[in-house]
Amino acid sequence: MSKPLRKVVFPVAGLGTRFLPATKVVAKEMLPVLDKPLIQYAVDEAVDAGADTLIFVTNRYKHAIADYFDKAYELEAKLQEKGKAELLALVQGTLPRHVRAIFVTQPEALGLGHAVLCAKPVVGDEPFGVVLPDDLLWNGTGKGALRQMTELAEAQQAGVIAVEEVPHDETDKYGIVDATPVDERSASIRYMVEKPKPADAPSNLAVVGRYVLPGRIFHLLEQTTPGAGGEIQLTDAIEALLKEQGKVLAYRFEGIRFDCGNKAGLVRATMHMAMQDPKLAPTVRAFLDQL
């Protein structure tokens, strides 16, 4: 992990069936939280962490994300013509000029590990981040979660996985880590268990959608035996990395997580962001009072 993090992988090939019928035509990553799609929050977090190369692992049918980050010539020309500089800056600011977006196709839905492996030709042997846009991690005006993790990874020369404490009766929804505390927020992982029953869970520290990993993980993914449905699990490769290098850290990030992979989480995220907006907050409070 001696090199700085420059590349971040976004696995975005999923079909978003929980949001049908909307996701029949709109990629779930393009669902808005107020006036920004989920993918924009994820990209902003990656750029905040120092990334200048963003790799979107998508499927052959999803074009909306590429269109979103592409230049909108006609729209920009009209906004410029009408003197709407603020709106023009918003449209042009989806991706900073120094950042490039690369799109890689995942030919089959064969698990998160397979999606990450599809990015190998672009990432090479560098350390890189993985961001799952379904998890919106928000830290207000502070450092984003991925930046926090990147700084820890560089300082400790280790892979870092974001974790969050969840209710014990919900451990069967997550990958769970057994870890030895290092300091207030980080812990050294001993092992990981995928979706254990509450009675069998070693802790309530659940893996959430952020990873900082060495390029070595690609070799381990290639050696990983596919599980149910032929899927390659990223968790299995991280377990192999742990056995090989002996050090992968779990990190309890500063901030709040919204699971926007379901309707309730998306609603919570929207309400939270509305309450952060001085113009919208009074409207939201008044509406809630009426209810």
Backbone hydrogen bonds, N-H to C=O, Kabsch-Sander energy under -0.5 kcal/mol:
donor,donor_aa,acceptor,acceptor_aa,energy
6,R,127,P,-0.6
7,K,127,P,-0.6
8,V,53,T,-2.1
9,V,129,G,-3.1
10,F,55,I,-3.2
12,V,10,F,-0.9
12,V,57,V,-2.9
19,F,16,G,-1.9
20,L,17,T,-1.3
22,A,19,F,-0.9
23,T,19,F,-1.1
24,K,21,P,-2.0
25,V,22,A,-1.6
26,V,22,A,-1.7
30,M,27,A,-2.3
31,L,28,K,-1.4
33,V,36,K,-3.2
34,L,32,P,-0.6
36,K,33,V,-1.3
38,L,31,L,-1.9
39,I,29,E,-2.6
40,Q,37,P,-1.2
41,Y,37,P,-1.2
42,A,38,L,-1.8
43,V,39,I,-2.5
44,D,40,Q,-2.7
45,E,41,Y,-1.8
46,A,42,A,-1.9
47,V,43,V,-2.7
48,D,44,D,-2.2
49,A,45,E,-1.1
50,G,47,V,-1.7
51,A,46,A,-2.0
52,D,6,R,-2.3
53,T,6,R,-2.0
54,L,100,R,-2.7
55,I,8,V,-3.0
55,I,53,T,-0.5
56,F,54,L,-0.6
56,F,102,I,-3.1
57,V,10,F,-2.5
57,V,55,I,-0.7
58,T,56,F,-0.9
58,T,104,V,-2.8
62,K,59,N,-0.9
63,H,61,Y,-0.8
67,D,63,H,-2.4
68,Y,64,A,-2.4
69,F,65,I,-1.8
70,D,66,A,-0.8
70,D,67,D,-0.6
73,Y,71,K,-1.0
76,E,72,A,-2.8
77,A,73,Y,-2.4
78,K,74,E,-2.2
79,L,75,L,-2.4
80,Q,76,E,-2.3
81,E,77,A,-2.5
82,K,78,K,-2.0
83,G,80,Q,-1.1
84,K,79,L,-2.6
85,A,83,G,-1.6
88,L,84,K,-2.2
89,A,85,A,-2.3
90,L,86,E,-1.6
91,V,87,L,-2.2
92,Q,88,L,-2.5
93,G,89,A,-1.2
94,T,91,V,-0.8
95,L,92,Q,-0.5
99,V,96,P,-1.8
100,R,52,D,-2.4
102,I,54,L,-3.1
104,V,56,F,-2.9
104,V,102,I,-0.5
106,Q,58,T,-3.6
110,L,108,E,-1.6
113,G,232,I,-1.6
114,H,232,I,-1.0
115,A,111,G,-2.1
116,V,112,L,-2.5
117,L,113,G,-2.2
118,C,114,H,-1.6
119,A,116,V,-1.6
120,K,117,L,-1.8
122,V,119,A,-1.2
123,V,119,A,-2.4
124,G,120,K,-2.8
126,E,123,V,-1.1
128,F,213,L,-2.6
129,G,7,K,-2.4
130,V,211,Y,-2.4
131,V,9,V,-2.6
132,L,209,G,-2.4
135,D,132,L,-1.9
136,L,134,D,-0.9
136,L,258,F,-2.5
137,L,135,D,-0.8
138,W,136,L,-0.6
138,W,256,I,-3.0
142,G,139,N,-2.6
148,Q,144,G,-2.2
149,M,145,A,-2.3
150,T,146,L,-2.5
151,E,147,R,-2.2
152,L,148,Q,-1.7
153,A,149,M,-2.7
154,E,150,T,-2.3
155,A,151,E,-2.0
156,Q,152,L,-2.6
157,Q,153,A,-1.3
158,A,153,A,-1.3
159,G,247,K,-0.8
160,V,212,V,-2.4
161,I,249,L,-2.8
162,A,210,R,-2.3
163,V,251,Y,-2.5
164,E,206,A,-2.0
166,V,204,N,-2.4
170,E,167,P,-2.2
171,T,168,H,-1.2
173,K,170,E,-1.8
174,Y,171,T,-1.5
176,I,193,V,-3.4
177,V,205,L,-2.2
178,D,191,Y,-2.8
179,A,177,V,-0.6
180,T,188,S,-2.8
182,V,186,S,-2.8
183,D,186,S,-1.9
187,A,250,A,-2.1
188,S,180,T,-3.0
189,I,187,A,-0.6
189,I,248,V,-2.6
190,R,178,D,-3.7
191,Y,178,D,-1.4
193,V,176,I,-3.0
195,K,174,Y,-2.1
195,K,193,V,-0.7
200,D,197,K,-1.9
201,A,197,K,-1.1
206,A,164,E,-2.9
206,A,204,N,-0.9
207,V,175,G,-3.0
208,V,162,A,-2.2
210,R,208,V,-2.5
211,Y,130,V,-1.9
212,V,160,V,-2.8
213,L,128,F,-2.8
215,G,125,D,-0.7
217,I,214,P,-2.0
218,F,215,G,-1.7
219,H,216,R,-0.6
220,L,216,R,-1.5
221,L,217,I,-2.3
222,E,218,F,-2.1
223,Q,219,H,-1.1
224,T,221,L,-1.0
227,G,231,E,-3.3
230,G,227,G,-2.0
231,E,228,A,-1.2
232,I,110,L,-3.1
233,Q,231,E,-0.6
237,A,233,Q,-1.2
238,I,234,L,-2.2
239,E,235,T,-2.2
240,A,236,D,-1.9
241,L,237,A,-2.3
242,L,238,I,-2.4
243,K,239,E,-2.0
244,E,240,A,-2.0
245,Q,241,L,-3.1
246,G,241,L,-0.5
246,G,242,L,-1.9
249,L,159,G,-3.0
250,A,187,A,-3.1
251,Y,161,I,-2.8
252,R,185,R,-3.1
253,F,163,V,-0.6
253,F,251,Y,-1.1
255,G,253,F,-0.5
256,I,138,W,-2.7
258,F,136,L,-2.3
260,C,134,D,-2.7
260,C,258,F,-1.5
262,N,259,D,-0.9
266,L,262,N,-1.9
267,V,263,K,-2.4
268,R,264,A,-2.4
269,A,265,G,-2.5
270,T,266,L,-2.2
271,M,267,V,-2.6
272,H,268,R,-2.7
273,M,269,A,-2.7
274,A,270,T,-2.2
275,M,271,M,-2.0
276,Q,272,H,-0.9
276,Q,273,M,-0.5
277,D,273,M,-0.6
277,D,274,A,-1.0
280,L,277,D,-0.5
281,A,277,D,-3.0
284,V,280,L,-2.3
285,R,281,A,-2.6
286,A,282,P,-2.4
287,F,283,T,-2.2
288,L,284,V,-2.5
289,D,285,R,-2.3
290,Q,286,A,-1.9
291,L,287,F,-1.9
